[in-house]
Amino acid sequence: MNITLTKGNMKAVIADTGAQLLSLSRGDREYIWHGDPSVWKYHAPILFPAVGRTKDGYYTWEGKKYELGTHGFIRDMTHTLTASTETSADWECTSTEETLRQYPWKFSFKTHYELTDTGLIFTTSVENRDTSAMPFQLGTHTAFMVDTDKIKNGSYSIELEKDDPLQQIQCDGGYLQCDADGTVPVTSPCLQQQGRFIPLTEQGFGAGLVLTGITSKWAAIHDKQEGTVIRIKTEQFPYMVLWTNEGDIRFICIEPWYGIPDREDTDHSWEHKASIEILEAGKTFSCDQSITIG
């Protein structure tokens, strides 16, 4: 089931699968990738309880093995619509027998969408409904459509609110590289960065540009030909990933993350994972990745 929100000339469509944003448009202008499965089947998936790749498809906790795929499972689960108006929708997904086999904690995951005159309020929260502390990662993966010809003309760049000295986290095949003494993450200055901007070229960002050192409240897709920006809220997120599809670039993802992938030499133990949040029993963790169209 899909829900359509409207406010003036703004419209959003959200699916119950993954509580995923399928469409965000203003007038006849669509901003969200349409999910062509020959390129990439998703639109704007939400990532939980892991972000990035889980090496060999499993992790361990307190010595027990759990199978878990890339980016976790919340993006593929059916979410329940708990409240809606013409301009807003609230969704919830809770742990099941199946999730407990992959992730042995009881949780409630909530997503809130609300259209405004200039974009979409988009927040997520996770509540620990278990009796012990719960490790997790959380992120979003929203894909915004871009014009291939404009990329060739150098029209697009990623703009930051501030001239943050971004550090690129070194990855190999989607996994964190280690330095000589086994320390992760290994970082280096982001060479693509030019002040507040990272140009989007025809080479795209390959397997993904994983960045840290972000203090900006937002990151944006800046189209200098049109003079427009699409801002994503990044405040308080420790990491941001920039990712484009292979071949002719059809979209760019700006992905604020709490967490990073497994290290290349992982022992699979989440007790040793490089970046993971710990949520105490009965507590709730929330984050805001709202979208503003300038």
N, C-alpha and C positions, 0 to 999 in steps of 0.2 A: 504494500500500500504506500502510495506517495501522498504527501501533503503539500499544498500550494499556499504560499503566503503572498499577500499583495499589500502594497502601500504606495499610493500615487502611481508613478510609472515604474516602481521597483517591484520585482517578483522573484521569489525563491521557491525551489522545489526540493523537498527532502524525502528520502526513502526510509522505510522502516528497517531495511537491511543496513546495519551499521550506523543508523541515524545519519546517513551520508548526504551531504549537500550535492544534489544532482545538477542544479542550475541556479545561477544568480544573474539577473538581467535588469537592465534599465532601458525602457523603451524596447527597441529592436536589437539592442546590443547585448550579446551573451558574453559572460566573463569566464565561465567554468568549462573546462574540457568535457566533451560529450561522451567520453568513455568508449571510443572505438576499440573493440577487443583486438584488432589486428595491430594496434599500436600500444595501448594500455587500457585495460578494461575498467579501471576505477575513475572516479571523478575527484573526490576529496575525502579519502578514507581517514578515519580516526584510529589511532594506534594505541593498543593496550592489550596485555600488560607488559609488552616489550616493544622496543623500537629498533629498527635495523635487523640485521641477520643474527639468528641464533645458530651457532656453528653446529653442523651435523644434526640440526633439528631437535636438539634436546638440551636441558640444563639439569642441574641437581640442586636439591635443597635438603640440608641435614642428611646428606648421603643417599637420598632417594632420587631416582631418575624420573623426569617428566618430559614428555615430547611437546614441543612448542615450535610453531613455524615462524617465519619472518613476520615481524610487526605484530605478533600476537594474534588474537582471535576476535576482538570486539568488532572489527570492521565487517565480519561476515555473519554476525549474529543478528537475529531479529530483535529489534527494540520496540518497546511498547509506548505508544503515544499516551502521555498522562495528562496533558492539558494543551489546549490550543485556542487561539483567537484568529482573527483575520490576518494579524501581523506577526504572530508568535507561535512557537511549538516547543513542547517539552517532551523529552524521550527518556526512557529508563530501560536498562538492561541489567539483570541480576545473575548471579552465579547459578549454575545448574550442575547436575551430576556430570555432564560432559566437561564443563569447564573445570570442575574440581579434579578431574583426571589429568588435566593439563597444567592446572594452576591451583594448588590446594588451599585456597583462601576464599571465604564467602565475601562477596562485595555487591555494591550497587553502583552502577555507572550511569550518570545522568548527562544529558546534552540539552542545551538551551539555545534556540535560535530566535532572533527578533529583528524584523526589518525596521530600518530607520530611513530617513529621507536621503541618507548618503551611503548606505551600506547595510551590513548585517552584524548584529551582536551575536557572537558565537563563543559559547563558554562550555567547558566540560568539567565534571567533578567525579571523583571516586570516593566512596565511603567504605571503610573497612568494617564489615559486619561479622568479622571473625573474633576469636578470643585471643589471638596472638598478633604481634606486629606483622605487617604485610609488605613485602618488597614489591616494587612495580616500577615500570617506566610508562611514559605517556607522551603522545605527540599527535600532530596533525600533518596532513599530506596533501593540501589543497593544490589542484592543478589549474592554472590560469592559461587560457588560450592566448597565443601570440601569432602574429602574421609573419610567415617565413620570409617574405620579401623585405619586411621592415628589419628583420634580423640581418639580412644581407646588407642593408643600408646603414646598419649601426644605430638604429633608432632606440633600441631597448637597453636598459641597464637596471641593475638592482640598486636602489637608493636606500641609504640608512638615514635615520634621523640625525645622527651625529657621526663624526669622523672617528669611529671606533677603530683601534688598532687590532683588527681581526687576526686570529690565529687559525690556521688550517690544521685540522686533525688528520694525520697521515693514516690512510687506509689502503689495504691491498685486497682486492676481490671482495670488498665490502666489510672486511674485518680490520680491527685496529692493529697497526704495526707497533712493534715493541722496539725500544732502544737496546743497547748492548747489555744493560743490567736488568732488562725485563720490565722497565717502567712504561706504563701507558697512561694517558695517550701521549704520543709523540706529536709535537706541534711545531709549526714554522709560520712566519708571516705569510698572510694571504697575498700572493704576488699579483693576482688579478685586480686587487683593490686599488682604486684611484681616488683617494680622499673618501668622500661619502658614497662613492659609486663603484660597482662591479659591472663592467660591460658584459652584455650577453652577445657572444659571437656565434658564428655558425658551428663552432666546435662544441658549444654548450658546456655542460659541467660533467660530462662523462658519467661515471658510476655514482656521482654525487660529490658535492663540495661540502664537507662537514666542518662547520665553523664554531669557534667559541670566542670569548672576549667581548660579547655583545652587551652594551649598556643602553643602546638605542631603544626607545619605546616602540618603534615600528621599523619594519623593512618594507620596501615598496617596489613594484614594477613601474619603472618610469619610461614613458613613451615620449621621447622628445619631439617626434614628428607631430603628434597630436597635442602635446603639452599636458598629458594626463598621468595620473599615478593611481595605483591600486595598492593600498597599504594593508599590511598584516600586522597585528599587534604582537610584539616580541618581548614586551616588558617582563622581566624576571625569568625568562627562559634561559637556561645556561648554554643551550646549543641551538644552532639553526642549520638546516641542510638546504642546499640549492640543487635541484635535480631537473634534468630535461630528458626527453625521450631520445632514443637513438635515431640516426638518419636526419631527414629534414625536421627541424624542431617545430613541434606543433603546440607545445605547452611548456610552461615552467612551473615547478613546484617550489614554493617557499614554505619550509617545514620547521616550525618551532618545536623543539623537543626537550623533554626532561629525560635524558639518557642518551647513550650511544651504543653501537653494536658490540658484539663479543670481540675480544682480542684474538689475534690469529693463532696464538698458542694457548688458548683457553683450557683450563681444567674443567670447564663447564659449571663450576660451582658459582651460584649466585651470591654466596657469602663473599666471594672474591671478585665479583663483577666490578668493572671500572667505574660505572656511574649508575646508581640505582637509588630510588627514593624509598624510604621506610615510613610507613603510615601505621601509627599505633591503633590498637583496637578501639572501635567506636568513633574514630576521627575521620574527617573529610578533607580531601585535597582538591583544590580548584585552580583552574587556569583559564586565561582569556586569550583567544586568538581571533578576535573580531576583525572584520574586513571593512575598510572604508574606501569608497570610490571617489577620487578627486576630480 
